[in-house]
Amino acid sequence: MAAAYGAARRRRQALWFWVFTGPFVLGLALFTYVPLAWSVWLGFFDAHNTVSPTDFTGLDNYREVLGDPAFRSALGTFVLFTAFIVPATYVLSLGLALAVGRLRAAQAFFRSVFFLPTACSYVVAALVWKLSVFNGVRFGLANTVLGWFGAEPVAWLSATDPPWYWLVVVTVRLWLQAGFYMVLFLAGLQRIPPQLYEAAAVDGARPGWQTFRHITFPALRATSVAVVLLLVINAFQAFDEFYNLLSDARGYPPYARPPLVYLYYTALGQGQNLGLGSAGAVVLALVIAVVSVVQVRWFGLGRREA
């Protein structure tokens, strides 16, 4: 009797498990794994204007995308964007976390204020930056401020010498994501035992830079690794800010094309070469995976302390 009751109980538990997790698993399969598998499959076919091709081409699409100077240029754009955005976001978010963490009053208010931009759409933020802050005419906020000092208006998004568009792209991404990583650093700061600071004070360590260098920063190692890893992956996936800032009625300019913009025009542009675009997407996914693994191994994320 007890065995039968236990078996019925386990069946009920299994039933409720699938009731709660089944919709998520089904959605994950339909909207993530099936498209991924289909993209890999399309990469081996000549898929112009179709998602059900029949002309098998083997690795030709992969050879073509790897040999395309535009794709290599897109990867170079990513590297440059990463060189700007990763250290800038890291330093700003860590600085905000340290400043907010020291507050004795209204800490929750300032944490919410700095985190609020994370809820803003990338498209909306890019359009605000493009039409209001860095408008290329004298009415934009940035050019208005420059006018107060007698400087000439700057065509922020169309000037390539110097490439002022990088300032626009980096600042909008910085405004959007710094608050999120600030929260991660705040969580890391709260995990540092206060006894470490008390022991350091007894040993004569001065509060400020000395304490931060020898206690706070080393204790944030795991958080720092996770933040850098997420920043690099998000930089690979940059699309909305580039496309909405730099494109216009004439299309996208020939400069500052990150990988996703290249794939967008390859797969959905005039040629609609879905096979070539899928091959490029697979290559990009492999690059992201390799970079992530290298970062994890290099920083020793998840490694047990000796």
One Martini backbone bead per residue (centre of mass of N, CA, C, O) as a GRO file, in nm:
protein
  306
    1MET     BB    1   0.059   0.062  -0.022
    2ALA     BB    2   0.300   0.252   0.011
    3ALA     BB    3   0.417   0.205  -0.274
    4ALA     BB    4   0.171   0.309  -0.432
    5TYR     BB    5   0.170   0.592  -0.307
    6GLY     BB    6   0.456   0.670  -0.398
    7ALA     BB    7   0.409   0.638  -0.703
    8ALA     BB    8   0.179   0.846  -0.725
    9ARG     BB    9   0.341   1.085  -0.617
   10ARG     BB   10   0.559   1.085  -0.838
   11ARG     BB   11   0.365   1.130  -1.075
   12ARG     BB   12   0.257   1.402  -0.978
   13GLN     BB   13   0.530   1.545  -0.977
   14ALA     BB   14   0.591   1.500  -1.278
   15LEU     BB   15   0.342   1.644  -1.385
   16TRP     BB   16   0.401   1.926  -1.255
   17PHE     BB   17   0.671   1.966  -1.384
   18TRP     BB   18   0.558   1.973  -1.685
   19VAL     BB   19   0.355   2.200  -1.646
   20PHE     BB   20   0.579   2.421  -1.578
   21THR     BB   21   0.818   2.339  -1.799
   22GLY     BB   22   0.699   2.276  -2.080
   23PRO     BB   23   0.658   2.559  -2.212
   24PHE     BB   24   0.956   2.637  -2.196
   25VAL     BB   25   1.077   2.400  -2.354
   26LEU     BB   26   0.914   2.447  -2.611
   27GLY     BB   27   1.008   2.739  -2.665
   28LEU     BB   28   1.311   2.677  -2.673
   29ALA     BB   29   1.297   2.482  -2.913
   30LEU     BB   30   1.141   2.663  -3.127
   31PHE     BB   31   1.320   2.955  -3.071
   32THR     BB   32   1.625   2.817  -3.063
   33TYR     BB   33   1.709   2.524  -3.165
   34VAL     BB   34   1.576   2.518  -3.441
   35PRO     BB   35   1.710   2.774  -3.564
   36LEU     BB   36   1.997   2.676  -3.523
   37ALA     BB   37   1.980   2.420  -3.696
   38TRP     BB   38   1.881   2.565  -3.953
   39SER     BB   39   2.128   2.746  -3.989
   40VAL     BB   40   2.333   2.523  -4.026
   41TRP     BB   41   2.191   2.395  -4.272
   42LEU     BB   42   2.192   2.648  -4.463
   43GLY     BB   43   2.513   2.674  -4.482
   44PHE     BB   44   2.507   2.416  -4.710
   45PHE     BB   45   2.343   2.619  -4.900
   46ASP     BB   46   2.170   2.762  -5.171
   47ALA     BB   47   1.987   3.044  -5.016
   48HIS     BB   48   1.800   3.214  -5.223
   49ASN     BB   49   1.500   3.320  -5.117
   50THR     BB   50   1.522   3.068  -4.904
   51VAL     BB   51   1.443   2.796  -4.647
   52SER     BB   52   1.428   2.548  -4.884
   53PRO     BB   53   1.677   2.413  -5.006
   54THR     BB   54   1.866   2.195  -5.269
   55ASP     BB   55   2.156   2.327  -5.305
   56PHE     BB   56   2.442   2.178  -5.245
   57THR     BB   57   2.773   2.335  -5.115
   58GLY     BB   58   2.885   2.294  -4.846
   59LEU     BB   59   3.171   2.509  -4.769
   60ASP     BB   60   3.134   2.766  -4.948
   61ASN     BB   61   3.009   2.974  -4.752
   62TYR     BB   62   3.245   2.973  -4.552
   63ARG     BB   63   3.463   3.064  -4.749
   64GLU     BB   64   3.327   3.330  -4.833
   65VAL     BB   65   3.300   3.467  -4.552
   66LEU     BB   66   3.608   3.446  -4.475
   67GLY     BB   67   3.691   3.603  -4.758
   68ASP     BB   68   3.541   3.853  -4.671
   69PRO     BB   69   3.623   4.177  -4.606
   70ALA     BB   70   3.359   4.266  -4.461
   71PHE     BB   71   3.372   4.057  -4.232
   72ARG     BB   72   3.649   4.136  -4.122
   73SER     BB   73   3.565   4.427  -4.066
   74ALA     BB   74   3.346   4.354  -3.860
   75LEU     BB   75   3.542   4.228  -3.656
   76GLY     BB   76   3.704   4.491  -3.622
   77THR     BB   77   3.472   4.654  -3.506
   78PHE     BB   78   3.436   4.482  -3.258
   79VAL     BB   79   3.716   4.521  -3.135
   80LEU     BB   80   3.690   4.828  -3.105
   81PHE     BB   81   3.433   4.832  -2.936
   82THR     BB   82   3.548   4.662  -2.704
   83ALA     BB   83   3.785   4.855  -2.632
   84PHE     BB   84   3.580   5.072  -2.533
   85ILE     BB   85   3.333   4.938  -2.361
   86VAL     BB   86   3.455   4.755  -2.145
   87PRO     BB   87   3.631   4.950  -1.969
   88ALA     BB   88   3.418   5.172  -1.934
   89THR     BB   89   3.201   5.000  -1.793
   90TYR     BB   90   3.368   4.888  -1.565
   91VAL     BB   91   3.455   5.153  -1.429
   92LEU     BB   92   3.177   5.286  -1.396
   93SER     BB   93   3.026   5.058  -1.241
   94LEU     BB   94   3.227   5.039  -1.008
   95GLY     BB   95   3.209   5.334  -0.917
   96LEU     BB   96   2.906   5.332  -0.857
   97ALA     BB   97   2.910   5.104  -0.649
   98LEU     BB   98   3.099   5.244  -0.446
   99ALA     BB   99   2.925   5.498  -0.407
  100VAL     BB  100   2.655   5.363  -0.324
  101GLY     BB  101   2.773   5.177  -0.093
  102ARG     BB  102   2.850   5.444   0.095
  103LEU     BB  103   2.575   5.509   0.153
  104ARG     BB  104   2.344   5.598   0.419
  105ALA     BB  105   2.141   5.733   0.216
  106ALA     BB  106   1.945   5.662  -0.056
  107GLN     BB  107   2.042   5.394  -0.195
  108ALA     BB  108   1.790   5.289  -0.345
  109PHE     BB  109   1.749   5.535  -0.522
  110PHE     BB  110   2.025   5.534  -0.678
  111ARG     BB  111   2.004   5.247  -0.781
  112SER     BB  112   1.749   5.302  -0.952
  113VAL     BB  113   1.853   5.534  -1.127
  114PHE     BB  114   2.097   5.372  -1.260
  115PHE     BB  115   1.909   5.125  -1.358
  116LEU     BB  116   1.679   5.243  -1.543
  117PRO     BB  117   1.811   5.236  -1.839
  118THR     BB  118   1.780   4.923  -1.877
  119ALA     BB  119   1.462   4.956  -1.958
  120CYS     BB  120   1.552   5.070  -2.215
  121SER     BB  121   1.547   5.094  -2.537
  122TYR     BB  122   1.777   5.088  -2.783
  123VAL     BB  123   1.617   5.240  -2.995
  124VAL     BB  124   1.531   5.484  -2.830
  125ALA     BB  125   1.811   5.575  -2.738
  126ALA     BB  126   1.931   5.613  -3.023
  127LEU     BB  127   1.725   5.832  -3.113
  128VAL     BB  128   1.792   6.036  -2.894
  129TRP     BB  129   2.088   6.068  -2.967
  130LYS     BB  130   2.039   6.145  -3.272
  131LEU     BB  131   1.804   6.387  -3.237
  132SER     BB  132   1.921   6.540  -2.958
  133VAL     BB  133   2.223   6.512  -2.870
  134PHE     BB  134   2.376   6.422  -3.174
  135ASN     BB  135   2.304   6.631  -3.364
  136GLY     BB  136   2.433   6.761  -3.677
  137VAL     BB  137   2.324   7.022  -3.570
  138ARG     BB  138   2.282   7.317  -3.379
  139PHE     BB  139   2.032   7.180  -3.200
  140GLY     BB  140   2.195   7.004  -3.049
  141LEU     BB  141   2.321   6.953  -2.745
  142ALA     BB  142   2.624   6.930  -2.810
  143ASN     BB  143   2.634   7.180  -3.007
  144THR     BB  144   2.530   7.386  -2.803
  145VAL     BB  145   2.766   7.362  -2.607
  146LEU     BB  146   2.983   7.435  -2.814
  147GLY     BB  147   2.862   7.721  -2.880
  148TRP     BB  148   2.934   7.852  -2.602
  149PHE     BB  149   3.260   7.821  -2.701
  150GLY     BB  150   3.270   7.879  -3.029
  151ALA     BB  151   3.205   7.623  -3.174
  152GLU     BB  152   3.154   7.412  -3.419
  153PRO     BB  153   2.963   7.207  -3.561
  154VAL     BB  154   2.908   6.849  -3.545
  155ALA     BB  155   2.919   6.555  -3.744
  156TRP     BB  156   2.885   6.283  -3.564
  157LEU     BB  157   2.772   6.047  -3.788
  158SER     BB  158   2.954   6.147  -4.065
  159ALA     BB  159   3.225   6.161  -3.939
  160THR     BB  160   3.564   6.014  -4.018
  161ASP     BB  161   3.757   6.290  -3.968
  162PRO     BB  162   3.697   6.218  -3.713
  163PRO     BB  163   3.535   5.940  -3.546
  164TRP     BB  164   3.260   6.046  -3.376
  165TYR     BB  165   3.062   5.797  -3.370
  166TRP     BB  166   3.194   5.649  -3.129
  167LEU     BB  167   3.087   5.835  -2.909
  168VAL     BB  168   2.788   5.769  -2.954
  169VAL     BB  169   2.787   5.459  -2.929
  170VAL     BB  170   2.925   5.434  -2.648
  171THR     BB  171   2.739   5.619  -2.473
  172VAL     BB  172   2.471   5.467  -2.514
  173ARG     BB  173   2.570   5.196  -2.400
  174LEU     BB  174   2.667   5.304  -2.130
  175TRP     BB  175   2.389   5.410  -2.030
  176LEU     BB  176   2.234   5.130  -2.054
  177GLN     BB  177   2.454   4.921  -1.880
  178ALA     BB  178   2.586   5.029  -1.613
  179GLY     BB  179   2.359   4.962  -1.404
  180PHE     BB  180   2.370   4.655  -1.420
  181TYR     BB  181   2.674   4.621  -1.331
  182MET     BB  182   2.643   4.767  -1.066
  183VAL     BB  183   2.467   4.550  -0.932
  184LEU     BB  184   2.679   4.327  -0.943
  185PHE     BB  185   2.887   4.478  -0.768
  186LEU     BB  186   2.710   4.513  -0.520
  187ALA     BB  187   2.684   4.212  -0.464
  188GLY     BB  188   2.989   4.169  -0.426
  189LEU     BB  189   3.030   4.371  -0.189
  190GLN     BB  190   2.826   4.224   0.012
  191ARG     BB  191   3.026   3.956   0.027
  192ILE     BB  192   3.222   4.110   0.193
  193PRO     BB  193   3.376   4.082   0.476
  194PRO     BB  194   3.414   4.306   0.735
  195GLN     BB  195   3.664   4.175   0.874
  196LEU     BB  196   3.874   4.262   0.664
  197TYR     BB  197   3.867   4.567   0.731
  198GLU     BB  198   3.928   4.543   1.031
  199ALA     BB  199   4.203   4.403   0.999
  200ALA     BB  200   4.331   4.626   0.827
  201ALA     BB  201   4.306   4.852   1.036
  202VAL     BB  202   4.483   4.713   1.252
  203ASP     BB  203   4.735   4.698   1.037
  204GLY     BB  204   4.719   5.010   0.896
  205ALA     BB  205   4.517   5.052   0.684
  206ARG     BB  206   4.410   5.272   0.453
  207PRO     BB  207   4.154   5.427   0.348
  208GLY     BB  208   4.088   5.350   0.008
  209TRP     BB  209   4.318   5.259  -0.209
  210GLN     BB  210   4.448   5.042  -0.030
  211THR     BB  211   4.189   4.881   0.031
  212PHE     BB  212   4.101   4.836  -0.260
  213ARG     BB  213   4.359   4.689  -0.370
  214HIS     BB  214   4.380   4.453  -0.125
  215ILE     BB  215   4.053   4.380  -0.101
  216THR     BB  216   3.822   4.456  -0.293
  217PHE     BB  217   3.930   4.372  -0.574
  218PRO     BB  218   4.002   4.072  -0.511
  219ALA     BB  219   3.704   4.002  -0.407
  220LEU     BB  220   3.592   4.076  -0.719
  221ARG     BB  221   3.685   3.860  -0.924
  222ALA     BB  222   3.432   3.698  -1.006
  223THR     BB  223   3.265   3.944  -1.094
  224SER     BB  224   3.464   4.052  -1.306
  225VAL     BB  225   3.459   3.810  -1.494
  226ALA     BB  226   3.154   3.815  -1.554
  227VAL     BB  227   3.145   4.103  -1.668
  228VAL     BB  228   3.346   4.069  -1.901
  229LEU     BB  229   3.202   3.838  -2.041
  230LEU     BB  230   2.933   3.990  -2.094
  231LEU     BB  231   3.052   4.230  -2.250
  232VAL     BB  232   3.171   4.074  -2.490
  233ILE     BB  233   2.912   3.935  -2.585
  234ASN     BB  234   2.747   4.201  -2.623
  235ALA     BB  235   2.938   4.320  -2.836
  236PHE     BB  236   2.885   4.104  -3.053
  237GLN     BB  237   2.553   4.187  -3.041
  238ALA     BB  238   2.568   4.444  -3.186
  239PHE     BB  239   2.297   4.662  -3.344
  240ASP     BB  240   2.086   4.884  -3.270
  241GLU     BB  241   2.276   5.132  -3.238
  242PHE     BB  242   2.408   5.122  -3.515
  243TYR     BB  243   2.158   5.121  -3.700
  244ASN     BB  244   2.000   5.376  -3.571
  245LEU     BB  245   2.241   5.582  -3.599
  246LEU     BB  246   2.369   5.528  -3.912
  247SER     BB  247   2.113   5.502  -4.050
  248ASP     BB  248   1.917   5.576  -4.346
  249ALA     BB  249   1.753   5.630  -4.640
  250ARG     BB  250   2.032   5.526  -4.787
  251GLY     BB  251   2.138   5.360  -4.549
  252TYR     BB  252   2.440   5.211  -4.482
  253PRO     BB  253   2.739   5.269  -4.414
  254PRO     BB  254   3.076   5.152  -4.485
  255TYR     BB  255   3.103   5.193  -4.181
  256ALA     BB  256   3.065   5.050  -3.883
  257ARG     BB  257   3.030   4.716  -3.911
  258PRO     BB  258   2.900   4.485  -3.749
  259PRO     BB  259   2.825   4.159  -3.770
  260LEU     BB  260   2.505   4.190  -3.763
  261VAL     BB  261   2.488   4.390  -3.996
  262TYR     BB  262   2.615   4.212  -4.208
  263LEU     BB  263   2.404   3.980  -4.181
  264TYR     BB  264   2.154   4.143  -4.246
  265TYR     BB  265   2.241   4.225  -4.542
  266THR     BB  266   2.293   3.937  -4.644
  267ALA     BB  267   2.004   3.800  -4.571
  268LEU     BB  268   1.803   4.088  -4.608
  269GLY     BB  269   1.880   4.200  -4.856
  270GLN     BB  270   1.879   4.200  -5.188
  271GLY     BB  271   1.992   3.896  -5.208
  272GLN     BB  272   1.911   3.695  -4.985
  273ASN     BB  273   2.157   3.519  -4.841
  274LEU     BB  274   2.096   3.270  -4.623
  275GLY     BB  275   2.343   3.088  -4.640
  276LEU     BB  276   2.563   3.301  -4.584
  277GLY     BB  277   2.436   3.412  -4.324
  278SER     BB  278   2.444   3.143  -4.168
  279ALA     BB  279   2.746   3.101  -4.180
  280GLY     BB  280   2.815   3.364  -4.031
  281ALA     BB  281   2.660   3.291  -3.770
  282VAL     BB  282   2.827   3.041  -3.699
  283VAL     BB  283   3.099   3.180  -3.683
  284LEU     BB  284   3.018   3.380  -3.462
  285ALA     BB  285   2.940   3.168  -3.249
  286LEU     BB  286   3.222   3.038  -3.235
  287VAL     BB  287   3.374   3.289  -3.148
  288ILE     BB  288   3.220   3.334  -2.885
  289ALA     BB  289   3.287   3.059  -2.760
  290VAL     BB  290   3.595   3.083  -2.764
  291VAL     BB  291   3.620   3.345  -2.603
  292SER     BB  292   3.476   3.241  -2.350
  293VAL     BB  293   3.665   3.005  -2.286
  294VAL     BB  294   3.923   3.167  -2.265
  295GLN     BB  295   3.830   3.347  -2.035
  296VAL     BB  296   3.767   3.127  -1.828
  297ARG     BB  297   4.054   2.999  -1.829
  298TRP     BB  298   4.219   3.253  -1.767
  299PHE     BB  299   4.049   3.338  -1.495
  300GLY     BB  300   3.930   3.077  -1.347
  301LEU     BB  301   3.638   3.008  -1.363
  302GLY     BB  302   3.539   2.780  -1.105
  303ARG     BB  303   3.789   2.756  -0.951
  304ARG     BB  304   3.939   2.623  -0.696
  305GLU     BB  305   4.062   2.703  -0.412
  306ALA     BB  306   4.361   2.629  -0.237
   0.00000   0.00000   0.00000
